[in-house]
Amino acid sequence: MPKKKYIVSLTPEERAYLEKFTTTGKSSAYKINHARILLLADTNYEQGGWIDEAIASTLNISGSTIERIRQRFVEEGLEQALNRQPQSQRKPHRLDGEQEAHLIALTCSTPPSGCSRWTLRLLAEKLVELEEVESVSHETVRQTPKKNELKPWLKESWVIPPQADAAFVCNMEDVLDIYKRPYDPQYPVVCFDESSKQLVAEIIEPLPMEPDQPQRYDYQYERNGVSNLFMFFEPLAGWRHVEVTDQHTAVDYAKAMKYLVDTRYSNATKITIIHDQLNTHVPASLYKAFEPAEAKRIFDKIEFRYTPKHGSWLNMAEIEFSVLAGECLDRRIPDQATLKTEITAWETRRNNLSRTVDWQFTTADARIKLKRLYPSIIS
């Protein structure tokens, strides 16, 4: 056992003072703990002179704290040992490079059984359990994920593309090439997507906003069903339209395509539709809704193009839906009539301003940044 550098040797007066100090219960808990450390570590007492490990086990205090109290008693005296060191003088514990590397690996691993995610306290406890450190606070642990931009307490839902997938690459490059086309009113490019909105009515009238007081609404509400939203977005024209329907069947999709052909682009030669690979987004839906001749007429005027599976982020209509959700739908809307009125006002304002998407991602970018998605060609 290595010899202790800081030996606690109390005078009879100091010991009597500390024994009284620990029995009155009128001081702070940390001061009483410091006094108990000194009493157990006192080499002048026949039952004193305990080693740090025994003191730590008895008092449930870390070894580093015991060592620090010894040092402050020897160097600064009894009163300084009892009191906390001023914040400005404290030296925060730092993890060395190897310990930080182990912490990063731990942060990126599967959390313990029974836990949904790693917390800072769990990480601190695990480092001690693995004997990486004798003791460490969660505040010390916080610094390593923070400077490495790791957030173990967060999870995100994400569309994860497959690895080395030829079908994904094919659809992606096709869509990216379409986005390079110049604007031509005879051959418009329209992004199409669908979403939904839960209709929720207030049971109790919300309280209005006041100075220093936000608007307050009751936690209770009444469900009024769900409405389907079809988004049409022509980026190069800065035009969008949202059609509100009761459902999103193949027939509803076919009616949306008929609207583009007969109403919005009645004078166009060919309309290119970009959408995802939902099972209703197929030409066959036209034949479920209309007579064969009518379905063929609509079909002949449309060029169907698809984003890859797990690659719907390539559809600019998703971006427009995100804007709609943030600017218009992020609230309780009681019924479909109100929903239509609010969406119409939103799209009118956006169309008058000719808001569009400044799309910069190209096929050349994809072949560099998404290289992992491209199959390896072996000759």
C-alpha positions as CSV (number, residue, x, y, z in Angstrom):
1,M,0.0,0.0,0.0
2,P,1.6,3.4,-1.0
3,K,2.3,5.8,1.8
4,K,-0.2,8.6,2.1
5,K,1.2,12.0,1.2
6,Y,-1.3,13.9,3.3
7,I,-1.5,12.6,6.9
8,V,-4.3,13.8,9.1
9,S,-3.1,14.4,12.7
10,L,-5.7,16.1,14.9
11,T,-5.0,17.8,18.2
12,P,-7.3,16.8,21.1
13,E,-9.1,20.2,20.8
14,E,-9.6,19.7,17.1
15,R,-11.0,16.2,17.6
16,A,-13.4,17.3,20.3
17,Y,-14.6,20.1,18.1
18,L,-15.2,17.7,15.2
19,E,-17.0,15.2,17.3
20,K,-19.3,17.8,18.6
21,F,-19.7,19.2,15.1
22,T,-20.9,15.8,13.7
23,T,-23.4,15.2,16.5
24,T,-25.3,18.5,16.7
25,G,-26.8,18.1,13.1
26,K,-26.9,21.9,12.7
27,S,-24.4,22.2,9.9
28,S,-24.6,21.4,6.2
29,A,-24.4,17.7,5.2
30,Y,-21.2,18.2,3.2
31,K,-19.5,19.8,6.2
32,I,-20.5,16.9,8.5
33,N,-19.1,14.5,5.9
34,H,-15.8,16.4,5.8
35,A,-15.6,16.3,9.5
36,R,-16.3,12.5,9.6
37,I,-13.5,12.0,7.0
38,L,-11.0,13.8,9.2
39,L,-12.1,11.9,12.3
40,L,-11.7,8.5,10.6
41,A,-8.4,9.6,9.0
42,D,-6.9,10.9,12.3
43,T,-3.7,9.0,13.0
44,N,-3.5,10.3,16.6
45,Y,-6.7,8.4,17.6
46,E,-6.3,4.7,18.4
47,Q,-9.3,3.7,16.2
48,G,-8.4,6.3,13.5
49,G,-5.9,6.3,10.6
50,W,-8.3,4.6,8.3
51,I,-7.2,4.1,4.6
52,D,-9.2,6.0,2.0
53,E,-10.9,2.8,0.6
54,A,-12.3,2.0,4.0
55,I,-13.5,5.6,4.6
56,A,-15.1,5.7,1.1
57,S,-16.9,2.4,1.7
58,T,-18.2,3.5,5.1
59,L,-19.3,7.0,4.2
60,N,-20.2,6.3,0.6
61,I,-17.9,9.1,-0.6
62,S,-15.5,9.0,-3.5
63,G,-11.8,8.4,-2.9
64,S,-10.9,11.7,-4.8
65,T,-13.0,13.7,-2.3
66,I,-11.3,12.0,0.7
67,E,-7.9,12.7,-0.8
68,R,-8.9,16.4,-1.4
69,I,-10.0,16.8,2.2
70,R,-6.7,15.4,3.5
71,Q,-4.7,17.8,1.3
72,R,-6.7,20.9,2.3
73,F,-6.4,20.0,6.0
74,V,-2.6,19.6,5.8
75,E,-2.1,22.7,3.5
76,E,-4.8,25.1,4.7
77,G,-6.0,24.0,8.1
78,L,-9.2,22.7,9.7
79,E,-11.7,25.3,8.7
80,Q,-10.7,25.2,5.0
81,A,-11.0,21.4,5.0
82,L,-14.5,21.6,6.4
83,N,-15.7,24.2,3.9
84,R,-16.1,23.8,0.2
85,Q,-13.4,25.2,-2.1
86,P,-14.5,28.4,-3.9
87,Q,-15.8,27.6,-7.4
88,S,-13.1,29.7,-9.0
89,Q,-10.4,27.5,-7.4
90,R,-11.8,24.2,-8.3
91,K,-10.0,22.2,-10.9
92,P,-12.6,20.2,-12.9
93,H,-11.7,16.6,-13.6
94,R,-10.8,15.9,-17.2
95,L,-10.9,12.7,-19.1
96,D,-7.7,11.8,-21.0
97,G,-7.7,11.0,-24.7
98,E,-8.1,7.2,-24.2
99,Q,-10.9,7.7,-21.7
100,E,-12.7,10.1,-24.1
101,A,-12.3,7.5,-26.9
102,H,-13.9,4.8,-24.8
103,L,-16.7,7.3,-23.8
104,I,-17.5,8.1,-27.4
105,A,-17.6,4.4,-28.3
106,L,-19.9,3.8,-25.3
107,T,-22.1,6.7,-26.3
108,C,-22.6,5.2,-29.8
109,S,-23.4,1.7,-28.5
110,T,-26.7,0.1,-27.5
111,P,-27.9,1.3,-24.1
112,P,-28.3,-1.1,-21.1
113,S,-31.2,-3.4,-21.0
114,G,-34.2,-1.6,-19.6
115,C,-33.1,1.8,-20.8
116,S,-34.3,3.5,-24.0
117,R,-31.2,5.6,-24.4
118,W,-27.9,6.6,-22.7
119,T,-28.1,9.4,-20.2
120,L,-25.1,11.3,-18.9
121,R,-25.4,9.7,-15.5
122,L,-25.6,6.2,-17.0
123,L,-22.5,6.9,-19.0
124,A,-20.7,8.1,-15.9
125,E,-21.7,5.0,-14.0
126,K,-20.6,2.8,-16.8
127,L,-17.2,4.4,-17.0
128,V,-16.7,3.6,-13.3
129,E,-18.0,0.1,-13.7
130,L,-15.6,-0.6,-16.6
131,E,-12.8,0.8,-14.3
132,E,-12.0,3.5,-16.8
133,V,-12.0,6.0,-14.0
134,E,-12.2,5.7,-10.2
135,S,-15.1,8.3,-10.1
136,V,-16.5,10.8,-12.5
137,S,-19.5,13.2,-12.4
138,H,-22.1,13.4,-15.2
139,E,-21.1,17.0,-15.7
140,T,-17.6,15.9,-16.6
141,V,-19.0,13.3,-18.9
142,R,-21.2,16.0,-20.6
143,Q,-18.1,17.7,-22.1
144,T,-17.0,14.9,-24.3
145,P,-20.2,14.3,-26.2
146,K,-20.7,18.1,-26.4
147,K,-17.4,18.9,-28.1
148,N,-17.8,15.9,-30.4
149,E,-21.4,16.9,-31.3
150,L,-22.9,13.7,-30.0
151,K,-26.4,13.7,-28.5
152,P,-27.1,10.3,-26.9
153,W,-30.3,11.6,-25.4
154,L,-31.8,12.3,-28.8
155,K,-33.2,10.0,-31.5
156,E,-34.6,11.0,-34.9
157,S,-36.9,9.2,-37.3
158,W,-35.1,9.0,-40.6
159,V,-35.5,7.6,-44.0
160,I,-32.4,5.4,-44.4
161,P,-31.5,4.5,-48.0
162,P,-30.2,1.0,-48.8
163,Q,-26.5,0.4,-49.5
164,A,-25.3,-0.1,-53.1
165,D,-28.8,-0.2,-54.6
166,A,-29.0,0.2,-58.4
167,A,-32.7,0.8,-58.3
168,F,-32.3,3.7,-55.8
169,V,-29.6,5.2,-57.9
170,C,-31.6,4.9,-61.2
171,N,-34.6,6.7,-59.8
172,M,-32.5,9.3,-58.0
173,E,-30.6,10.3,-61.1
174,D,-33.7,10.3,-63.2
175,V,-35.4,12.8,-60.8
176,L,-32.3,14.9,-60.6
177,D,-32.0,15.2,-64.4
178,I,-35.7,16.3,-64.6
179,Y,-35.0,19.1,-62.1
180,K,-32.4,20.4,-64.5
181,R,-35.0,21.0,-67.3
182,P,-35.6,24.7,-68.1
183,Y,-39.1,26.1,-67.6
184,D,-41.5,25.3,-70.4
185,P,-45.2,25.9,-69.9
186,Q,-45.9,23.2,-72.5
187,Y,-44.0,20.6,-70.5
188,P,-44.5,21.5,-66.8
189,V,-42.8,19.5,-64.1
190,V,-45.1,19.0,-61.1
191,C,-44.1,17.4,-57.7
192,F,-47.0,15.6,-56.1
193,D,-47.3,14.2,-52.5
194,E,-49.9,13.5,-49.9
195,S,-50.3,13.9,-46.2
196,S,-53.0,14.1,-43.6
197,K,-54.3,16.4,-40.9
198,Q,-56.1,15.4,-37.7
199,L,-59.1,17.7,-37.1
200,V,-59.4,18.7,-33.5
201,A,-62.0,21.0,-31.9
202,E,-61.7,22.9,-28.6
203,I,-64.0,21.8,-25.8
204,I,-63.1,24.9,-23.7
205,E,-62.4,28.3,-25.4
206,P,-58.7,29.1,-25.2
207,L,-57.5,32.0,-23.1
208,P,-56.0,34.9,-25.1
209,M,-52.4,36.1,-24.9
210,E,-51.7,38.7,-22.4
211,P,-48.5,40.6,-21.4
212,D,-46.1,38.1,-19.9
213,Q,-48.6,35.4,-20.4
214,P,-48.8,33.1,-23.6
215,Q,-52.1,31.9,-25.0
216,R,-53.4,29.0,-23.0
217,Y,-55.6,26.2,-24.2
218,D,-57.1,23.3,-22.4
219,Y,-55.5,19.8,-22.6
220,Q,-58.9,18.3,-23.5
221,Y,-60.1,18.3,-27.1
222,E,-62.6,16.7,-29.4
223,R,-61.5,14.6,-32.4
224,N,-63.3,15.3,-35.6
225,G,-61.7,12.8,-38.0
226,V,-58.8,13.1,-40.4
227,S,-58.6,14.9,-43.8
228,N,-56.3,13.9,-46.6
229,L,-54.1,16.5,-48.3
230,F,-52.9,16.3,-51.9
231,M,-50.0,18.7,-52.7
232,F,-49.3,19.9,-56.2
233,F,-46.1,21.9,-56.5
234,E,-44.5,23.3,-59.7
235,P,-41.2,24.7,-58.5
236,L,-40.2,26.6,-61.7
237,A,-43.5,28.4,-61.7
238,G,-43.6,29.1,-58.0
239,W,-47.1,27.6,-57.9
240,R,-48.7,25.2,-55.5
241,H,-52.2,23.9,-54.7
242,V,-53.5,21.7,-51.9
243,E,-56.6,19.6,-52.5
244,V,-58.4,18.5,-49.3
245,T,-60.2,15.2,-49.5
246,D,-61.9,12.7,-47.2
247,Q,-59.6,9.9,-48.1
248,H,-56.6,8.9,-50.3
249,T,-57.8,6.0,-52.4
250,A,-56.8,5.2,-56.0
251,V,-59.9,6.9,-57.2
252,D,-59.0,10.1,-55.3
253,Y,-55.5,10.0,-56.8
254,A,-57.0,9.6,-60.3
255,K,-59.3,12.6,-59.8
256,A,-56.2,14.6,-58.7
257,M,-54.5,13.7,-62.0
258,K,-57.6,14.6,-64.0
259,Y,-57.6,18.0,-62.3
260,L,-54.0,18.7,-63.5
261,V,-54.8,17.6,-67.1
262,D,-58.2,19.3,-67.5
263,T,-58.0,22.3,-65.2
264,R,-54.5,23.4,-64.3
265,Y,-52.6,22.4,-67.5
266,S,-55.4,22.0,-70.1
267,N,-53.1,23.7,-72.7
268,A,-50.0,21.7,-71.9
269,T,-48.6,19.1,-74.2
270,K,-47.2,16.8,-71.6
271,I,-47.1,17.0,-67.8
272,T,-44.3,15.3,-65.8
273,I,-45.4,14.1,-62.4
274,I,-42.8,13.3,-59.8
275,H,-44.0,11.4,-56.8
276,D,-43.1,8.5,-54.5
277,Q,-43.9,4.8,-55.1
278,L,-47.1,4.6,-53.1
279,N,-49.3,1.7,-54.3
280,T,-52.0,4.1,-55.5
281,H,-49.6,6.3,-57.5
282,V,-49.8,4.3,-60.7
283,P,-51.5,4.7,-64.0
284,A,-53.8,1.8,-63.2
285,S,-55.6,4.0,-60.7
286,L,-57.0,6.0,-63.7
287,Y,-58.7,2.8,-64.9
288,K,-60.3,2.3,-61.5
289,A,-61.9,5.7,-61.6
290,F,-62.8,6.3,-65.3
291,E,-64.0,4.6,-68.4
292,P,-61.1,3.1,-70.4
293,A,-61.2,5.8,-73.1
294,E,-61.1,8.6,-70.5
295,A,-58.4,6.9,-68.5
296,K,-56.3,6.5,-71.6
297,R,-56.8,10.2,-72.5
298,I,-55.5,11.3,-69.2
299,F,-52.7,8.8,-69.2
300,D,-51.4,9.9,-72.6
301,K,-50.9,13.5,-71.3
302,I,-48.9,12.5,-68.2
303,E,-45.4,11.3,-67.8
304,F,-45.1,9.4,-64.5
305,R,-41.7,9.6,-62.8
306,Y,-40.9,8.2,-59.3
307,T,-38.5,9.0,-56.5
308,P,-36.6,5.9,-55.2
309,K,-37.9,3.9,-52.3
310,H,-36.5,5.4,-49.1
311,G,-35.7,8.5,-51.1
312,S,-38.8,10.6,-50.9
313,W,-36.6,13.5,-49.8
314,L,-36.0,14.0,-53.5
315,N,-39.6,15.2,-53.9
316,M,-39.8,19.0,-53.6
317,A,-43.5,18.6,-52.6
318,E,-42.2,17.2,-49.2
319,I,-40.4,20.5,-48.7
320,E,-43.6,22.4,-49.4
321,F,-45.6,20.2,-47.0
322,S,-43.0,21.1,-44.3
323,V,-43.6,24.8,-44.9
324,L,-47.4,24.2,-44.8
325,A,-47.1,22.4,-41.5
326,G,-45.0,25.1,-39.9
327,E,-46.9,28.1,-41.2
328,C,-50.5,26.9,-41.2
329,L,-51.2,23.5,-39.8
330,D,-49.3,23.7,-36.5
331,R,-52.5,24.3,-34.4
332,R,-55.9,22.8,-33.6
333,I,-58.3,23.0,-36.6
334,P,-61.8,21.9,-35.8
335,D,-63.3,20.8,-39.1
336,Q,-62.7,20.3,-42.8
337,A,-64.4,23.6,-43.9
338,T,-62.0,25.6,-41.7
339,L,-59.1,23.5,-42.9
340,K,-59.9,24.3,-46.5
341,T,-60.3,28.0,-45.8
342,E,-57.0,28.2,-43.9
343,I,-55.0,26.3,-46.6
344,T,-56.5,28.3,-49.4
345,A,-55.4,31.5,-47.7
346,W,-51.9,30.0,-47.2
347,E,-51.4,28.9,-50.8
348,T,-52.8,32.2,-52.2
349,R,-50.2,34.1,-50.2
350,R,-47.4,31.7,-51.3
351,N,-48.5,31.8,-54.9
352,N,-48.7,35.6,-55.0
353,L,-45.1,35.8,-53.7
354,S,-44.1,33.1,-56.2
355,R,-42.2,31.2,-53.5
356,T,-40.2,28.3,-54.8
357,V,-37.3,25.9,-53.8
358,D,-33.7,26.8,-54.7
359,W,-32.7,23.2,-55.6
360,Q,-28.9,22.8,-55.7
361,F,-28.4,19.0,-55.5
362,T,-27.3,17.5,-58.8
363,T,-26.3,14.1,-60.2
364,A,-22.7,15.1,-60.0
365,D,-23.1,15.9,-56.3
366,A,-24.9,12.6,-55.8
367,R,-22.0,10.6,-57.3
368,I,-19.6,12.2,-54.8
369,K,-21.7,12.7,-51.6
370,L,-23.8,9.5,-52.0
371,K,-21.1,7.3,-53.4
372,R,-21.9,4.5,-50.9
373,L,-25.3,4.1,-52.6
374,Y,-23.8,3.2,-56.0
375,P,-23.1,-0.4,-56.7
376,S,-19.4,-1.4,-57.2
377,I,-18.7,-2.4,-60.8
378,I,-16.4,-5.5,-61.0
379,S,-15.0,-6.1,-64.4
